Every structure is written in C-alpha cells, then in structure tokens.
Amino acid sequence: MKAALKAAVSVAALCFAVPAWAQDLPNPPGNLEKLGNFRTTGEMTDIPTIPQTGPKAEAIKKTLSQIKLPQGFKISLYAIVPDARHMAVGPQGVALFVGTRKTKVYAVTDRDKDRVADEVKQFAPSIGFSVPNGVCFSKDGFLFIAEQNRVLVFPAAEFFYEGADVAAFQVVKGGELIPKEEESYNHTARVCRVGPDDKLYITLGQPFNVFAPEKMELYKEAGIGGIVRMDREGKNREVFAWGIRNSVGMDFNPKDKSLWFTDNQVDGMGDDIPPGELNRADKPGLNFGFPYYGGGKTRTTEYKDQQAPANAVFPQVEMDAHAADLGMTFYNGTQFPAKYRGGIFSAQHGSWNRTNPVGARIMFTSLKPDGTADKTEVFADGWKTKDGEYLGRPVDVAVLIDGSLLVSDDLAGAIYRISYQR
C-alpha cells in the first residue's frame, strides 16, 4: 500500500493513479474525498499571505532584543505565523509547516535562503481542520497532521503546498482517534512523530485535571492519557505508553531510539508541586504513574488511598511546577557547539494559574553516556517580565536544516530562529 501511495503522488503518475489503500477507506465528505481522488475543489485559486513586515514585526523584534542566551547565540524573527504551535521542518528544506489549536495549518517558505521567511500562507485551505496542532514528517516526505479526533496524511506536502488543493488522505477517520463521546475542549492538542520503526506515534491527553475511576478502563483501552502508535496507514493501533496526564511534546533519541516526552502535571495542588516532567520510554508498555501520581512522585488527592502501580516509571527530569513543558526536540545539527549536540531542547509555555508565574523559556537537557538525563539548564529566557507579564509564550522547538533552532510562540504569533556564530 505504501508503495502504491508513493507511486500515486509522483509527478509522472499524478494523473493516472489513486492509492490502493485510499480506495479502501470510506469516502470522507466534501473536499477531502475530491482531494483523495486527485480532483480539484475549485474553492480557491489565490491564497492570501500573512504580512511579514510592519508594526507587529517591529514589536516582536523589540521583545527579542531582551531575550537572554548563552554567549555566541542570537535570536531573530523568522516568521509571523498566527497562533503558531507545533512545527514540522520539510525534509527537502522547501517549507516549514506549522500547526495551531484553531482551524488552520500554515506553510512557511524562505525562498532566498536568508533564514527569514518570505512567505507565510495557509496550507490546504480547502480542508476544514479541527485543532490541527500535531504536524510531523516521515523521512520520505509524508506530512501527517494529528487533529483533535482525526489524522490526515499529505504524501507530497512540499510539492503541493503552493496551491489550495493538496493530495490528502485519512489515516484515522474523523471520530475514531478517540471515542466521540470523549471529545473535549481541554487537553486536545495532539503531537505526532514517525518513529525509527516507521510507525506513527500520537499523544492523547486526557481531558480532566484528574479523571474519575470509572474512566480508567476506557482510557487504558483507547490510550487516552497516553501515547498510541500505529502503522502509517492507520492499522495495527496499540497503546505504546500510558499513565500520562497530558503530553504535548515528544521526540526520539536517534542514538538509542528511545522515546522522550514532556508531561504537564496536575493543577490545584499548590504553587510548588507537583513538578513538570521530562520522561523516557525505552520500550513499549510502560506506565508513567498518572492518575496515582500528579507529577514526579507526588500523589494525587483523588487517588492517594489507592495502591499505585508498583512498576510506575518516574521522570528523567523534574521541571519547575506549573511551567507548562510542551514541545521538545533532540538537537541533531552541527551549528551549535559540541555541548548541545545530541541533547534535548524543550519549551516551557509558562504558568496559567501559579501565584508567581514561571516558564516562558527554552530549556536544555544534556544526556549521560548511558542515554539517561544528565543536567537541565535554562537556555533562552526573557519572554516574561519581572511583573509576571508575558511578552511571548514558547510552544515548540525544531531544528532547521542549517542547524539553527526554531521556536514557536502562540501568544506573539511568531516563529523565532536561534543561531550560533563561531
């Protein structure tokens, strides 16, 4: 099936072939059906672009002048992208794709390769998205978008993104990523990655602060409050990890292929507990302790009298409580000094209900030779004033092909680029 899909989206075969596995899917309504059959929707011929200059750009640049970084690093405005959340760098270096918690995905293009975006416009505007936060690429150029309750694949996103009509297919049909009765407005931003096993991994946050016991079996079975994996065509789904409150960031260590992910701790227990988490899963089937633990080894009030799993896996790193750890990436570039190569950059979105807010910064975690976490330190800081006002709220980090680091910010509606000059 995968071979058929690749053939279908090659330039030579576009007019003649429809993917074999796409023919087996129930026809999605409207435009998605047309696009899956390589037919035009006729809805839009000219896609508006987002202005990249003007007062907003200058205001963002002023904020960036206050960001503190280690010596030799600098930060600059890469692109203005409304509601920018998680990012996927195109493997061909043609475009960057940016998800949001709303209804749009954006394509960002740096045509002259001066490391500043020339064009930002909506991607696949003829498709109606619902919380398309999770964007990720396979090595062979397939773009996956994990929505609130659906997963789509775009086999040639870097080829088709210029136009409104894009080759698109359903990996998981609408209403089948989680049971429809469990759809929520809370903790619904998915994150995806294609693993070294060529399977698709998706985080599924559970919608409550701490869910009730009667939800336990359903959530375990569906992988809600965990990470699920499946074939790239959507088959052979299984729960890879569970006992996770709400992960909005994950990545694979290219050295040992272990999966690392952030997790947001339970609210309402106080300013300083429980800690945020950076976790490591070196094999499938691990339980990371929620809802018995609210973060780290802190027991939740709701489950304090119940026996916690004896095999609960505790975090590799305990972050500051309520800093809202979100996106993360392993640094696989060569532009930065050796200290950072192979380590983890992660974004802290910042507190929403802490008396004295913390976060709104980029963290760096180095690893020990055995692949476990070593030290964690602040890498980039300054998006929060001394008075607690947010000037920006970092969401995700991604490594650009030149080895610089991209940072998304959904408050400012922007993407920044951190570079290093020897």
Secondary structure, 3 states (H helix, E strand, C coil): CHHHHHHHHCCCCCCCCCCHHHHCCCCCCCHHHHHHCCCCCCCCCCCCECCCCCHHHHHHHHHHCCCECCCCEEEEEEEECCCCCCEEECCCCCCEEECCCCCCCEEEECCCCCCCCCEEEECCCCCCCCCCCEEEECCCCCEEEECCCCEEEECCHHHHCCCCCCCCEEEECCCCCCCHHHCCCCCCCCCEEECCCCCEEEEECCCCCCCCHHHHHHHHHHCCCEEEEECCCCCCCEEEEECCCCCCCEEECCCCCCEEEEECCCCCCCCCCCCEEEEEECCCCEECCCCCEEECCEECCCCCCCCCCCCCCCCCEEECCCCCEEEEEECCCCCCCHHHCCCEEEEECCCCCCCCCCCCEEEEEEECCCCCEEEEEEEEECCECCCCCECCCEEEEEECCCCCEEEEECCCCEEEEEEECC
